[in-house]
Amino acid sequence: MTSLHTNRTDLTERERAILRAVVHHFILTAAPVGSRQLAKKLGIELSPATIRTVMADLEEMGLLSHPHTSAGRMPSDLGYRLYVNDLMEQSQLSSAERDAIEREIEAVPAELEAVLDATTRILASASRLLGIVVIPELQNAVLHSIELARITESRLLVVISLESGPMKTIVVELEQRMSDDSVRHVSAALNRRLAGLKVSQIREQIAERIHNIEETPQSLIRLFVESADEVFSFTGREHVKIGGRAQVINQPEFSTPGSMRGIIELVEDKDIIIHLLQNRDAGASIQITIGSENPDLRARDLSVVSTEYRTAAASGKLGVIGPTRMDYSRLMSLLDYTAKAVTKRLS
């Protein structure tokens, strides 16, 4: 990742105040700001001429840019980076926002697929940007238990749980009836033979491990053996979940056909999405890459904010992608709280 650096001691307090004001104004309005507008908003005794001089100095440092079609200025990638590193104050989600996140995650089953679908919706809705969740690989996760429960005489509920991790449920239509005693016997036998093994081991060895369990309907054996890759998969059909396509294209930055096409093409390439979210600096819990810091040319006008969530067996990534003009402070709080809620639910 290309890093943008500037030393906080390079700027005077006046320069810092004006840069912060320009960033705040641009995040809110998406419009370049002029010295007269800023003079009314700063709340300090500076004339428009003085502000104009300081803004010109900040532009010379590479912290502001000056669109040709506007008399105002806007933050550059370097300006955003200095703002995020040194000038930004951390905001907090409201209690209503926190409660809404908790409710939506608690409202779905504690299954990986369901929780991560809800997480994608939360991120997209709360940010009005692309909400992204990268699903962890759980090949080394350990099976905790397989529970069987009769729904009817010929329908069976199968609940597969990982050690202190996610679970999944499957409804099986049996070709023959099973008594409650038979269900208990088969469940105990499956756990004796499979519990404690890694998911990858079960997929490879299940045929030889369960083929001779007594009182087990062949339709149930076939389910486990012939569909082992699907039954013991906790990553779903897609490795990346993306929400918020409709929201993000309403951002002013994507108002032209060319810019809209660019963000849509990016979304369609999930390998790039994974790469953008996994582009990490060691030691930071919330990762932010801004514009030209992104490794892919198609993301040079975008910012990525991401963090990790955990299951007991693995870690995944969640984040948002949108224009460089985003409310970084609020998004950091959103991701931090959401990741903790997801981790709690999946544990």
C-alpha positions in Angstrom: 0.0 0.0 0.0 1.2 3.5 -0.9 1.3 5.6 2.3 0.6 9.3 2.4 2.5 11.0 5.2 2.8 14.5 6.5 4.2 15.6 9.8 1.7 17.2 12.2 4.4 19.7 13.3 4.5 21.0 9.7 1.2 22.9 10.3 0.5 25.9 12.4 -2.7 25.8 14.6 -4.3 28.2 12.1 -3.5 25.9 9.2 -4.8 22.9 11.1 -8.1 24.7 11.9 -8.6 25.7 8.3 -7.8 22.3 6.9 -10.2 20.7 9.4 -12.9 23.1 8.5 -12.4 22.5 4.7 -12.7 18.7 5.3 -15.8 19.0 7.5 -17.5 21.3 4.9 -16.6 19.1 2.0 -17.8 15.9 3.7 -21.1 17.5 4.5 -21.8 19.2 1.1 -19.6 17.6 -1.6 -18.9 21.2 -2.7 -15.6 23.0 -2.8 -15.5 25.8 -0.2 -14.2 29.3 -0.6 -12.6 31.7 1.8 -15.8 33.8 2.4 -17.8 30.7 3.2 -15.2 29.5 5.6 -14.9 32.8 7.3 -18.5 32.6 8.3 -18.2 29.0 9.6 -14.8 29.0 11.4 -15.9 31.1 14.4 -12.5 32.7 14.6 -11.3 36.2 13.9 -9.8 35.7 10.4 -10.6 37.7 7.3 -11.5 36.0 4.0 -8.1 37.4 2.7 -6.2 35.7 5.5 -8.1 32.4 5.0 -7.5 32.6 1.3 -3.7 33.0 1.9 -3.7 30.0 4.3 -5.7 27.9 1.9 -3.2 28.7 -0.9 -0.4 27.6 1.4 -2.3 24.3 2.2 -2.7 23.8 -1.5 1.0 24.3 -2.1 1.7 21.6 0.5 -0.6 19.2 -1.4 -3.3 19.1 1.3 -6.0 20.9 -0.7 -6.9 20.8 -4.4 -8.4 23.5 -6.5 -11.0 22.2 -9.1 -10.8 24.2 -12.3 -14.5 24.8 -12.4 -14.7 26.2 -8.9 -13.3 29.1 -7.0 -13.3 26.9 -3.8 -11.0 24.2 -2.6 -11.4 20.6 -1.5 -9.2 18.1 0.4 -6.7 16.1 -1.5 -5.9 12.4 -0.6 -3.0 13.8 1.5 -5.3 16.3 3.2 -7.7 13.5 4.1 -4.8 11.4 5.4 -3.5 14.1 7.7 -7.1 14.8 8.9 -7.6 11.1 9.7 -4.3 10.7 11.4 -4.0 14.0 13.3 -7.1 16.2 13.2 -10.1 14.0 13.4 -12.0 13.6 16.7 -13.5 10.2 17.2 -17.3 10.3 17.2 -19.6 7.8 18.9 -22.7 6.1 17.7 -25.9 7.1 19.4 -27.6 4.7 21.8 -30.4 4.3 19.2 -27.9 3.4 16.5 -26.2 0.9 18.8 -29.6 -0.6 19.8 -30.6 -1.0 16.1 -27.4 -2.8 15.3 -27.9 -5.2 18.2 -31.5 -5.8 17.3 -30.9 -6.7 13.7 -28.0 -9.1 14.5 -29.9 -10.7 17.4 -33.0 -11.1 15.2 -31.4 -13.7 12.9 -30.2 -17.2 13.8 -26.7 -17.5 15.1 -25.6 -19.0 11.8 -22.7 -17.6 9.9 -24.7 -17.0 6.7 -27.6 -15.3 8.4 -25.5 -13.1 10.7 -23.2 -11.9 7.8 -26.2 -11.2 5.6 -27.6 -9.0 8.4 -24.2 -7.4 8.8 -24.0 -6.4 5.2 -27.4 -4.8 5.4 -26.5 -2.9 8.5 -23.3 -1.5 7.0 -24.9 -0.4 3.7 -27.9 1.1 5.4 -26.0 3.0 8.1 -23.2 4.3 5.8 -25.2 4.8 2.5 -22.0 3.3 0.9 -21.1 -0.2 -0.2 -21.2 -2.5 2.8 -18.8 -5.4 2.4 -18.3 -8.6 4.4 -15.6 -11.1 3.6 -16.5 -14.6 4.9 -13.7 -16.5 6.7 -12.5 -19.8 5.6 -13.4 -22.4 8.3 -11.7 -25.5 7.0 -9.7 -25.9 10.2 -12.8 -25.3 12.5 -13.6 -28.2 14.8 -17.0 -29.8 14.8 -18.7 -29.5 18.2 -21.8 -31.5 17.7 -24.5 -32.8 15.3 -28.0 -32.7 16.8 -31.0 -34.4 15.2 -34.6 -33.5 16.0 -37.8 -35.0 14.6 -40.1 -32.5 12.9 -42.5 -35.2 11.7 -42.0 -39.0 11.4 -40.3 -38.5 8.0 -38.7 -35.0 8.4 -35.6 -34.4 10.4 -33.9 -31.2 11.6 -30.1 -31.4 11.5 -28.2 -28.8 13.6 -24.4 -28.7 13.0 -22.3 -26.7 15.4 -18.6 -25.8 15.4 -16.6 -25.4 18.6 -17.6 -22.1 20.1 -18.5 -20.9 16.7 -21.3 -20.7 14.1 -23.9 -23.3 13.4 -26.2 -24.2 10.5 -29.5 -26.1 10.3 -30.8 -28.4 7.5 -34.2 -30.0 7.1 -34.0 -33.5 5.7 -36.8 -35.4 4.0 -36.4 -39.1 4.9 -37.5 -42.0 2.8 -38.5 -44.0 5.9 -39.8 -43.1 9.3 -37.6 -42.7 12.4 -38.7 -43.1 16.0 -37.5 -40.8 18.8 -35.2 -43.6 20.1 -33.7 -44.1 16.7 -33.0 -40.3 16.3 -31.3 -40.3 19.7 -29.2 -43.4 18.8 -28.1 -42.0 15.4 -27.3 -38.6 16.9 -25.1 -40.1 19.6 -23.3 -42.3 17.0 -22.6 -39.3 14.7 -21.1 -37.3 17.5 -18.9 -40.2 18.7 -17.5 -40.6 15.2 -17.3 -37.0 14.0 -17.2 -34.5 16.9 -13.7 -33.1 17.6 -12.6 -33.5 13.9 -11.8 -30.6 11.7 -14.3 -29.7 9.0 -11.7 -30.6 6.3 -11.2 -34.1 7.9 -14.9 -34.7 8.0 -15.3 -33.9 4.3 -12.5 -36.3 3.4 -13.3 -39.2 5.8 -17.1 -39.1 6.4 -18.0 -42.0 4.1 -15.7 -44.5 6.0 -16.7 -43.1 9.4 -20.5 -43.3 9.3 -21.3 -46.0 6.7 -22.1 -48.7 9.2 -24.1 -46.8 11.9 -27.1 -49.0 12.8 -30.7 -47.8 12.5 -29.6 -45.0 10.2 -31.9 -44.4 7.2 -29.9 -44.6 4.0 -31.3 -41.2 2.9 -29.6 -39.6 5.9 -26.3 -41.4 5.2 -26.5 -40.2 1.6 -27.1 -36.7 2.7 -23.9 -36.6 4.8 -21.7 -38.6 2.4 -22.8 -37.3 -1.0 -23.3 -33.7 0.0 -20.5 -33.4 2.6 -18.9 -30.4 0.9 -22.2 -28.5 1.1 -23.4 -29.8 4.5 -20.1 -29.1 6.2 -19.6 -25.7 4.5 -19.8 -22.6 6.6 -18.8 -20.1 4.0 -22.0 -20.0 1.9 -22.0 -19.8 -1.9 -20.1 -16.6 -2.1 -16.9 -15.6 -0.3 -17.9 -11.9 -0.4 -21.1 -10.3 0.5 -21.9 -6.8 -0.9 -24.8 -4.5 -0.1 -25.6 -0.9 -0.8 -25.2 -0.8 -4.6 -28.3 1.4 -4.9 -27.2 3.7 -2.0 -23.7 4.3 -3.2 -24.5 5.3 -6.8 -26.6 8.1 -5.3 -23.5 9.8 -4.0 -22.6 12.9 -6.0 -19.3 11.5 -7.0 -21.0 8.8 -9.1 -23.5 11.1 -10.9 -21.9 10.8 -14.3 -22.3 7.6 -16.5 -18.5 7.1 -16.5 -18.1 7.3 -12.7 -21.2 5.1 -12.1 -19.9 2.5 -14.5 -16.6 2.5 -12.7 -18.1 1.7 -9.3 -20.4 -0.9 -10.8 -17.5 -2.6 -12.5 -15.5 -2.6 -9.3 -18.3 -4.2 -7.4 -18.5 -7.0 -10.0 -14.9 -8.0 -9.4 -15.0 -9.6 -6.0 -11.3 -10.5 -6.1 -10.5 -6.8 -6.1 -12.9 -6.2 -3.2 -11.2 -8.9 -1.1 -7.8 -7.4 -2.0 -8.9 -3.9 -1.0 -10.2 -5.1 2.4 -7.2 -7.2 3.1 -4.7 -4.5 2.5 -3.6 -4.0 6.1 -1.2 -2.1 8.3 0.0 -4.1 11.3 -1.3 -2.9 14.6 -4.3 -0.8 13.6 -7.7 -2.2 14.5 -9.5 0.0 12.0 -7.9 0.2 8.5 -8.4 3.2 6.3 -7.0 3.5 2.8 -7.6 6.7 0.9 -7.7 7.2 -2.8 -4.2 6.8 -4.3 -3.2 4.6 -1.3 -5.4 1.8 -2.8 -3.4 -0.7 -4.8 -5.8 -1.0 -7.7 -6.1 1.9 -10.2 -9.9 1.4 -10.3 -10.1 2.4 -6.6 -7.9 5.5 -6.8 -11.0 7.7 -6.3 -12.3 5.6 -3.4 -11.7 5.1 0.2 -11.9 1.8 2.1 -12.5 1.5 5.8 -12.4 -2.0 7.3 -11.8 -4.1 10.4 -11.9 -7.7 11.5 -14.6 -9.8 13.1 -14.0 -13.2 14.6 -15.6 -16.5 15.0 -14.0 -19.0 17.4 -12.3 -20.7 14.5 -11.3 -17.9 12.1 -11.4 -14.2 11.4 -13.1 -12.3 8.6 -13.2 -8.8 7.4 -16.0 -6.2 7.2 -15.9 -2.7 5.8 -17.3 0.0 3.7 -16.2 1.4 0.3 -17.2 4.7 -1.1 -15.9 8.1 -2.4 -12.9 9.6 -0.5 -15.4 12.2 0.8 -16.8 10.1 3.6 -17.4 10.7 7.4 -14.3 8.7 8.5 -14.9 9.3 12.2 -18.5 8.0 12.2 -17.6 5.1 10.0 -14.8 4.0 12.3 -17.3 3.9 15.2 -19.8 2.0 13.1 -17.4 -0.6 12.0 -15.9 -1.1 15.5 -19.3 -1.5 17.1 -20.7 -3.8 14.4 -17.6 -6.0 14.4 -17.9 -6.5 18.1 -21.6 -7.3 17.9 -20.9 -9.8 15.1 -18.1 -11.4 17.0 -20.3 -11.8 20.1 -23.1 -13.3 18.1 -20.9 -15.8 16.3 -19.2 -16.8 19.5 
